[in-house]
C-alpha cells in the first residue's frame, strides 16, 4: 500500500533540491496539512462543505505533487477542475473519497522513512 501512495522518485528529487536533511521537516508540515484538511472536511456543515472541498483540493494539487502523493494529487486535480466547472454533483461522496485518501496518504507517509530514499 505504501508504494502505491508514495512516489519515492519525487521525494528523492525533492531531497536533491532542498537537501535531504530538510525533507523530514517538510514532511512533518505536509502531514500536518493532511490532518488539518481531513478535520476541516469532517467538521464542515453541509453548506460549507463545497467551499472547503474546493479550497482544499486546490491547495493539495501542489503540495501533494511536491511530495509524490500522486494519487492524492490526481484526485485533488479532478475535484478542483470539476469544482471550477460547477460539476461536483455529489458533495458528500466527493468529500468521503478525499477524506479517505487523505487518511490513507497520511498513514503511508507517517510510516515512511525519508532516509530510505537514495539521493
N, C-alpha and C positions, 0 to 999 in steps of 0.2 A: 504493500500500500504506500509506503513512504516514497519509493522511487516513482510511483505513479503521480505523486503530487509535488515532487521536488525535482526541478531541473538543475542537477549539480553543475552542469557546464556553465549555466548563467551565474551561479554562485561563485564558481572559480573565476569567471570573468570579472565579477564584481570585486572579488578579493584582489585581483591584479590591479584594478583601477584605484581602489581605496586603501589597499593594504590589508593583508589577512588579519591583522590584529584588530581592525575596525569592524570586521564582519559580525562578531558576536554582539557588539554594542548596537549595531543597526538591526540585527536580527531580533534583539530584545524589544526595540521600538516597534518593529513590524508585528511581533507577537502581541504587543500591547494594543496596536491598532486593530488587529483581528478581534481581540477580546472586546474592545470598545464598540466596534461595528456590530458584532453579534448582539451585545447587550442592547444597543440602541434599537436594532430591528425587533428584538423580542419584547422590548418595553413600549414600543411605539403604539399609540392607539390607531385605530383603523384609518382615521383621517390623515394622520401624519405619516403613516407608513409609506405611501407612494413617494413623498418628497425625500424621506430618509433613504429609501431604496435607490432613488436616482442619484442623490448626493454620494452615497457610499459606493455605488457601482462606478461612478465617475472617478472618485478618489482611488479606488482599488486598481483601476486599469494600470496606472504607472507603478504603484508600489508592488503589486503582485508580479508584474513583469520584471521589475528590477531584481526581485528575489527568486525568480524562476518558479513561481507558483503559477504555472502555465494554465492549469485547469481553472483555477480561480480567476486568473486574468481573462480567459476566454468567456467565462460566464459574466464577468463584470462588463466586458465589452458588449456582449449581447444585450444585457439588461440596459446598459447605458444607451445603446443605439435605439432599441425599441422604446425606451422612455422618451427620448428626444422626438421620436416619431409618433408619440401618443399610442403606441401599440402594446402596452403592457396590459394584458387582458385580465389575468388572474393574479392580483397583487399578493394574495395570501400564498399562493403556490410559488410565485417568484421569490417571495421573502423566505419561505421554508427552504427552497433549494439553495439560496445564498447562505442562509444561516447554517445549514448542514455542511456546505462546502467550507465555510469559514471554520467551523468546528473541526472538521477533518484535517484541513490545512494546518490549523493551529497545533493539533495533536502531532502531526507529522514533523513540523518544524521544531516543536518543543523537544521531540525525541532525537532530532537530527544533530549531529556534531559537525559544525563547520570546519573543525580541524581535520576532518577526514577527507576534505576536498583538496586535491592536489592543485597547486597554483602554477 
